[in-house]
């Protein structure tokens, strides 16, 4: 867990992608964001969360840090990109096709 939270970029030999403008986004910040997400999912007894639900939650959390809604939205998108691409903590689910092919 510490590798994923604290040194996820260093552990893979990759340069860190800045999440927050003008300041580091450290392991404590990552833990707080992911803890809130984990608690939300645990309380609802779900193992998956829709992107449409996740993005606003992250934007709200980043707005608490940045006090700027537009920058919070950008930070949330950067955060999602980093954890999806580099940590494997979040994985996009395939959408089901519901049409017939004739």
C-alpha positions in Angstrom: 0.0 0.0 0.0 2.8 2.5 0.8 4.4 1.9 -2.6 1.1 2.7 -4.3 0.3 5.7 -2.1 3.7 7.2 -1.5 6.0 6.2 -4.2 3.9 5.0 -7.1 5.9 6.9 -9.7 9.3 6.2 -8.2 8.5 2.5 -7.8 8.0 2.2 -11.6 10.8 4.5 -12.5 8.4 7.1 -13.9 8.4 10.8 -13.5 5.6 12.1 -11.3 2.7 13.7 -13.0 1.7 16.8 -11.0 -1.8 16.5 -9.6 -2.1 19.8 -7.7 -0.8 23.1 -9.2 2.2 24.5 -7.4 2.4 21.9 -4.7 3.2 18.2 -4.2 0.4 15.7 -3.9 1.9 13.5 -1.2 1.1 10.1 0.2 -1.1 11.7 2.9 -3.1 13.5 0.3 -3.5 10.3 -1.7 -4.6 8.3 1.3 -7.2 10.9 2.3 -8.8 10.9 -1.2 -8.7 7.1 -1.5 -10.0 6.6 2.1 -13.0 8.7 1.4 -13.7 6.7 -1.7 -13.2 3.4 0.1 -15.5 4.5 2.9 -18.2 5.6 0.4 -18.1 2.3 -1.4 -18.0 0.3 1.9 -21.1 2.2 3.3 -23.0 1.4 0.1 -21.7 -2.2 0.0 -20.6 -1.8 -3.6 -17.4 -3.0 -5.3 -17.8 -0.8 -8.3 -18.5 2.9 -8.8 -19.6 4.7 -11.9 -17.3 7.3 -13.3 -20.3 9.7 -13.2 -20.5 9.3 -9.5 -16.7 9.1 -8.9 -15.7 12.3 -10.7 -17.9 14.7 -8.6 -16.7 13.1 -5.4 -13.1 13.6 -6.4 -13.8 17.2 -7.6 -15.4 18.0 -4.2 -12.4 16.6 -2.3 -9.9 18.5 -4.5 -12.0 21.7 -4.1 -11.5 21.3 -0.3 -7.8 21.4 -0.9 -7.6 24.0 -3.7 -10.7 26.2 -3.1 -11.1 26.6 -6.9 -13.7 24.5 -8.6 -12.2 24.6 -12.1 -8.8 23.6 -10.8 -10.3 21.0 -8.6 -12.0 19.4 -11.7 -8.6 19.4 -13.5 -6.9 17.9 -10.5 -9.6 15.1 -10.3 -9.1 14.2 -13.9 -5.3 14.1 -13.5 -5.7 12.0 -10.4 -8.0 9.5 -12.2 -5.5 9.3 -15.1 -2.6 8.6 -12.8 -4.2 6.0 -10.6 -5.8 4.2 -13.6 -2.7 4.2 -15.8 0.0 3.7 -13.2 -1.3 1.9 -10.1 -4.1 -0.4 -11.1 -6.2 0.7 -8.2 -9.0 1.7 -10.5 -10.0 -0.2 -13.6 -12.5 1.0 -16.2 -15.3 -1.5 -16.8 -16.4 -2.4 -20.3 -19.8 -1.2 -21.3 -22.3 -3.9 -22.2 -23.7 -3.8 -25.7 -27.5 -4.1 -25.6 -28.3 -4.0 -29.3 -28.8 -6.8 -31.7 -26.5 -7.2 -34.7 -28.3 -8.5 -37.7 
